[in-house]
Amino acid sequence: MQNAALHCEGEPRPVLVYDGDCRFCCFWVARWQRMTGDRVEYLPSDVGKTRYPEVPEKAFQEAVQLFLPEGGRLSGSDAVLKLLEYAPAPWPEIGRLLVWLPGGRKLLAWGYRRVARRRALLWQITKRIWKP
């Protein structure tokens, strides 16, 4: 894939594009970044839109987008599940368990959509719980 980021050893790595104007999103992306280290590149959507002009702007507004090194793109809960594969144990196993559970993928997609629509409220809750 021509737009894949290069890992420090020259290997392509996935790129997660997120809403850089959303404090809730930035908080969670920072946590994911600590989990995945340099195995994933993270870009705010204003930069991501420039790198991936073929993707409709609406896609970036609605959900995180994960561009895979082998080509292809995942969105929303599918992107987050795939992102877990780049984190150390037990995260990949947790992701596989969530998908393995009957209805797990549908439940995760439903939950992601609910969270995405309520980011401002959830940011207020996140600040109270984690005190970023």
C-alpha positions as CSV (number, residue, x, y, z in Angstrom):
1,M,0.0,0.0,0.0
2,Q,1.6,3.3,-1.1
3,N,0.3,5.2,1.9
4,A,1.4,2.8,4.7
5,A,3.7,4.2,7.3
6,L,7.1,2.7,7.6
7,H,8.2,1.2,10.9
8,C,11.7,2.0,12.2
9,E,13.0,-1.2,10.6
10,G,11.5,-0.2,7.2
11,E,8.5,-2.5,7.6
12,P,5.1,-1.0,6.8
13,R,2.8,-0.5,9.8
14,P,-0.8,0.2,10.2
15,V,-2.0,3.8,10.4
16,L,-4.9,4.8,12.7
17,V,-6.7,8.1,11.8
18,Y,-8.8,9.7,14.5
19,D,-10.7,12.9,15.3
20,G,-7.9,15.1,16.5
21,D,-10.3,17.8,17.6
22,C,-12.1,15.4,20.0
23,R,-10.6,15.4,23.5
24,F,-12.3,12.0,24.3
25,C,-10.7,10.6,21.1
26,C,-7.3,12.0,21.9
27,F,-7.4,10.6,25.4
28,W,-8.1,7.1,24.2
29,V,-5.7,7.3,21.3
30,A,-2.9,8.3,23.8
31,R,-3.7,5.2,25.8
32,W,-3.7,3.0,22.7
33,Q,-0.4,4.6,21.6
34,R,1.2,3.6,24.9
35,M,-0.1,0.0,24.4
36,T,1.1,-0.4,20.8
37,G,4.2,1.7,20.9
38,D,5.8,2.3,17.5
39,R,3.9,-0.7,15.9
40,V,1.1,1.6,14.8
41,E,1.2,5.2,13.5
42,Y,-1.5,7.6,14.8
43,L,-2.7,10.6,12.8
44,P,-5.3,13.2,13.5
45,S,-8.0,13.3,10.8
46,D,-6.8,16.6,9.3
47,V,-3.5,14.9,8.4
48,G,-5.2,11.6,7.6
49,K,-7.5,13.3,5.1
50,T,-4.5,14.6,3.2
51,R,-2.7,11.2,3.2
52,Y,-5.8,9.3,2.3
53,P,-7.8,11.6,-0.1
54,E,-9.7,8.7,-1.5
55,V,-11.6,8.2,1.7
56,P,-14.7,10.3,2.1
57,E,-14.5,13.0,4.8
58,K,-17.7,11.6,6.4
59,A,-15.9,8.4,7.2
60,F,-13.2,10.3,9.2
61,Q,-16.0,12.2,11.1
62,E,-17.9,9.0,12.0
63,A,-15.3,6.6,13.2
64,V,-11.6,5.9,13.6
65,Q,-10.0,4.5,10.4
66,L,-7.3,1.9,10.4
67,F,-5.2,1.6,7.2
68,L,-3.5,-1.8,7.0
69,P,0.0,-2.3,5.7
70,E,-1.1,-5.0,3.4
71,G,-3.8,-2.7,2.0
72,G,-7.4,-2.2,3.0
73,R,-9.1,-0.2,5.7
74,L,-11.1,-1.0,8.8
75,S,-13.4,1.4,10.5
76,G,-15.0,1.9,14.0
77,S,-15.1,-1.2,16.2
78,D,-13.4,-3.4,13.6
79,A,-10.5,-1.0,13.5
80,V,-10.2,-1.0,17.3
81,L,-10.3,-4.8,17.4
82,K,-7.5,-5.0,14.8
83,L,-5.6,-2.4,16.8
84,L,-5.6,-4.8,19.8
85,E,-3.5,-7.2,17.7
86,Y,-0.6,-4.8,17.8
87,A,-0.6,-4.5,21.6
88,P,1.1,-6.8,24.0
89,A,-0.7,-9.6,25.8
90,P,-3.4,-9.9,27.0
91,W,-4.9,-7.4,24.5
92,P,-4.8,-9.6,21.4
93,E,-6.4,-12.4,23.3
94,I,-9.1,-10.1,24.7
95,G,-9.9,-9.0,21.2
96,R,-10.2,-12.6,19.9
97,L,-12.4,-13.5,22.9
98,L,-14.8,-10.6,22.2
99,V,-15.2,-11.7,18.6
100,W,-15.5,-15.3,19.6
101,L,-18.5,-14.7,21.9
102,P,-21.8,-15.2,20.2
103,G,-23.0,-11.8,19.0
104,G,-19.7,-10.2,20.2
105,R,-18.8,-8.4,17.0
106,K,-22.4,-7.0,16.6
107,L,-22.4,-5.9,20.3
108,L,-19.1,-4.1,19.9
109,A,-20.2,-2.4,16.7
110,W,-23.4,-1.2,18.5
111,G,-21.4,0.0,21.5
112,Y,-18.9,1.8,19.3
113,R,-21.7,3.7,17.5
114,R,-23.3,4.7,20.8
115,V,-20.0,6.0,22.2
116,A,-19.2,7.8,18.9
117,R,-22.5,9.7,19.1
118,R,-21.9,10.8,22.8
119,R,-18.3,11.7,22.8
120,A,-18.7,15.1,24.5
121,L,-20.7,13.5,27.4
122,L,-18.3,10.6,27.7
123,W,-15.3,13.0,27.8
124,Q,-16.9,14.6,30.9
125,I,-17.3,11.1,32.5
126,T,-13.7,10.1,31.4
127,K,-12.3,13.2,33.0
128,R,-13.9,12.4,36.3
129,I,-12.9,8.8,36.3
130,W,-9.3,8.9,35.0
131,K,-8.4,12.6,35.7
132,P,-6.3,13.0,32.6
